[in-house]
Amino acid sequence: MSTKKKQSFLGGAAILASAVAIVKLLGAVYKIPFGNIVGPEGQTYFNVAYNIYNVLLTISTAGLPLAISKLTSQAHTQGRENQKRKIFSTAIWLFFAMGLVGTLLMYFGAERLAAFMNEPLGYWPIRALAPAVFCVCLLACMRGYTQGQGNMTPTAVSQILEALCKLGLGLALAWYFLKLGMGLDIAAAGAILGVTAGTFLSLLYLIFYLLRRRNRQTSLDVPDSGGKLMRQILAIGIPITLSNSAMSIITLVDTKIVLGRLRDIPALADSAAELFGQYTFGMNLINLPPSFVFPVTMSLIPFAAAALTRRDHAEAGRIVSSGFRIVAVLAIPAGVGLSVVGGPALQMLYPLRQADAIAAGPHMRWLGIACVFMCLMNLTNVILQTYGKEMIPIWTVIAGGVTKVVMNYILVGNPAINIHGAPISTLCCYVVIVGLNLFFVWKYSPEKPRYLQIFAKPAIASALMGGAVWAVHGFLSRALFSVLTSGERTVERASYMTNAAATLCGILAGVIVYAILVVAMRILRAEDLKTIPHGAKLAKLLHLR
């Protein structure tokens, strides 16, 4: 690989990783004001529709765009312009048909889909999201085509446009519909319209982009027939689609089971949507750390793949171990922090839904630890895929998903446990996945990672950090409350201000303590920061060797 091509490859990977991180972050940020606006019930209606959409989205966009990208890349490398055009013109009709079928299914089958999910009030959100399936299918085809030519920018820009529209328009419509006195299901549908509008705006952008940069260069190559290209696209795309659909389908089935089991408990039947929404409040928060860790895992791919291509197994092993150390340093303290002050953080972030935030607090003790395993799952999946073991993450995800579904059926259906079984099942799901992944990474790594050395120091430092966060938060909560209630403030307002101040100070104290421990215990090495932008400067600043 030439230096120029390597830089281009790394640059493209960095653009996509940065875009995905921004999109994930915007998505997480979106759910906090959305939860304040519509509460846990409205969030449940949103999630019912979105989980159905996500399955259709995965089926239509998980593997086939990669097939288009691969075939286009081959034709682009060979200078076959007519072949590239033929690939696109053949694929666009396939995606057009899939998008149309998916949209019609969601729109006209909304009532049956809502009933299947044990949430009849999900009807309008499902209908509002239906057109997005058609737009996203066409988007996937266009993104695969541009990526196959080595151009990642259109994909990145279109993804960010989609997320911004969802954030701005979706929240505005949800708030406006509630102001008009409409129900929470209609407000959730308004928020979903922001998603639909975002996909439409992104589609317009990519159409305009492709029309402006249309290559009119004449070429003498004879393209393959449409039938042959269609078979190639399906042969490459279908196995990847089947593998990536596993988690989306499991999440859909799991949502159905949790809502159904809650409704099976007579005392909780009427509050099932509210209880499930409170659980998703916690899920919104633990999805934030993986958004920051994701670019680190993505940066591993080109470096580790290049080392394996050179058969430099020692270098590949060092990169994998560095990846583990960086993720451990980021994920373990984040998980411990969320477990310790996740409940107070929810109360701070949801000022308009204090009762729901307090009810969701106990979930965070389990979900905070689950967050660590979510980050490790992303990393270990990438490592196994880099080693050419693409099928293993599929089976481990299925194993974890089955664990989650079975445990939720048992625990959530128990009246004494009910919704509190959901975070326990989530933790067990990711523990099973990561446990299996770690075994297979160790088995197939030419240079065996030393897990005890990698995880011991970050775990000890995170435990000490958690103790500091707990102590500072507890002390300030008691001290500030007596001060703030001595004035003219109401007890409710003083309680919120006390909790917010104590939580922020506790987090700040935790960051300081942990940063000191990372340097003092020499948890990171200089080589660990090589794959991170400006990592060399950071290593020098921290005096790492």
Helices and strands as residue ranges (DSSP letters): H 3-61, H 64-77, H 81-108, H 110-116, G 120-122, H 123-148, H 153-165, I 166-170, H 171-179, H 184-212, H 226-263, G 266-271, H 272-286, H 288-309, H 313-349, G 351-353, H 354-386, H 391-412, G 418-420, H 421-444, H 451-484, H 491-520, G 526-529, H 535-541
